[in-house]
Amino acid sequence: MFLMIALVGVKGYRLPLSQYSTTGPIDRDTISLPRAVINSAVENTAISIAGLFKPAFDRLWHSCGRAASPYFDSSETWKLTARQYP
């Protein structure tokens, strides 16, 4: 199973960095995020679902001028909890 997402009409939107700040504006109207292969996560429990989406999150953050998603640590583990949401 694959999951593919495209964000349309997003030029100028910003992503939250904290409760009080945001990124620069998204630099394009349409962002096609890399596909995620879900089968590998279902078959191999060692693969984190969030880790499958890291390339997609990174591409989204690239469009705002950031190097990568700030919500993954150096081992590509999702580090944001619901209570930490900006």
NUPAFI-85410 format. One record per residue (C-alpha): residue number from 1; residue in three letters; x, y, z. Coordinates in nm, 4 decimals. Layout:
REM residues N
   resi   resn          u          v          w
    NUM    ALA          X          Y          Z
...
END
This chain:
REM residues 86
   resi   resn          u          v          w
      1    MET     0.0000     0.0000     0.0000
      2    PHE     0.1235     0.3480    -0.0878
      3    LEU     0.0254     0.6857     0.0481
      4    MET     0.0825     0.9844    -0.1773
      5    ILE    -0.0067     1.3410    -0.0815
      6    ALA    -0.0044     1.6633    -0.2812
      7    LEU    -0.0729     1.9982    -0.1177
      8    VAL    -0.2341     2.2425    -0.3613
      9    GLY    -0.2799     2.6172    -0.3184
     10    VAL    -0.0284     2.6457    -0.0341
     11    LYS     0.2049     2.9186    -0.1628
     12    GLY     0.2542     3.1793     0.1081
     13    TYR     0.1362     2.9614     0.3964
     14    ARG     0.3721     2.9167     0.6925
     15    LEU     0.4453     2.6242     0.9256
     16    PRO     0.4528     2.6696     1.3041
     17    LEU     0.7894     2.6573     1.4793
     18    SER     0.6471     2.7357     1.8208
     19    GLN     0.3406     2.8940     1.9686
     20    TYR     0.4823     3.2359     1.8779
     21    SER     0.6807     3.1919     1.5564
     22    THR     0.6527     3.0434     1.2091
     23    THR     0.8725     2.9530     0.9160
     24    GLY     0.9139     3.1645     0.6088
     25    PRO     0.6331     3.1327     0.3556
     26    ILE     0.5967     2.8208     0.1419
     27    ASP     0.7608     2.9046    -0.1901
     28    ARG     0.5357     2.7142    -0.4337
     29    ASP     0.1693     2.6621    -0.5050
     30    THR     0.1795     2.2802    -0.5189
     31    ILE     0.3972     2.0447    -0.3161
     32    SER     0.4030     1.6781    -0.4175
     33    LEU     0.5297     1.4869    -0.1169
     34    PRO     0.7251     1.1612    -0.1608
     35    ARG     0.5164     0.8482    -0.1383
     36    ALA     0.5253     0.6340     0.1735
     37    VAL     0.5202     0.2555     0.1426
     38    ILE     0.2913     0.1373     0.4210
     39    ASN     0.3333    -0.2393     0.3671
     40    SER     0.6865    -0.2371     0.5070
     41    ALA     0.5667    -0.0860     0.8362
     42    VAL     0.2864    -0.3373     0.8730
     43    GLU     0.5162    -0.6320     0.8010
     44    ASN     0.8134    -0.5081     1.0040
     45    THR     0.7202    -0.3675     1.3445
     46    ALA     1.0743    -0.2314     1.3855
     47    ILE     0.9909     0.0397     1.1314
     48    SER     0.8181     0.3391     1.2825
     49    ILE     0.5173     0.4764     1.0981
     50    ALA     0.6426     0.8315     1.1575
     51    GLY     0.9811     0.7357     1.0118
     52    LEU     0.8111     0.6333     0.6880
     53    PHE     0.6845     0.9880     0.6493
     54    LYS     1.0137     1.1663     0.7287
     55    PRO     1.0990     1.2269     0.3600
     56    ALA     0.7545     1.3821     0.3088
     57    PHE     0.7869     1.6034     0.6167
     58    ASP     1.1377     1.7058     0.5085
     59    ARG     1.0138     1.8083     0.1616
     60    LEU     0.7373     2.0154     0.3192
     61    TRP     0.9849     2.1938     0.5457
     62    HIS     1.2276     2.2437     0.2524
     63    SER     0.9561     2.4451     0.0777
     64    CYS     0.9689     2.6887     0.3739
     65    GLY     1.3447     2.7278     0.3553
     66    ARG     1.4295     2.4812     0.6347
     67    ALA     1.6869     2.2017     0.6030
     68    ALA     1.4553     1.9326     0.7414
     69    SER     1.1586     1.8753     0.9681
     70    PRO     1.2474     1.9856     1.3208
     71    TYR     1.0291     1.7095     1.4633
     72    PHE     1.2720     1.4214     1.4058
     73    ASP     1.5908     1.3588     1.6003
     74    SER     1.9253     1.2545     1.4480
     75    SER     1.8199     0.8870     1.4473
     76    GLU     1.5084     0.9797     1.2417
     77    THR     1.2749     0.9168     1.5350
     78    TRP     0.9633     1.1341     1.5716
     79    LYS     1.0219     1.3500     1.8791
     80    LEU     0.7036     1.5554     1.9083
     81    THR     0.4232     1.4544     2.1418
     82    ALA     0.0721     1.5972     2.1462
     83    ARG     0.1547     1.8041     2.4534
     84    GLN     0.4614     1.9542     2.2872
     85    TYR     0.2772     2.0765     1.9794
     86    PRO     0.3803     2.4349     1.9080
END
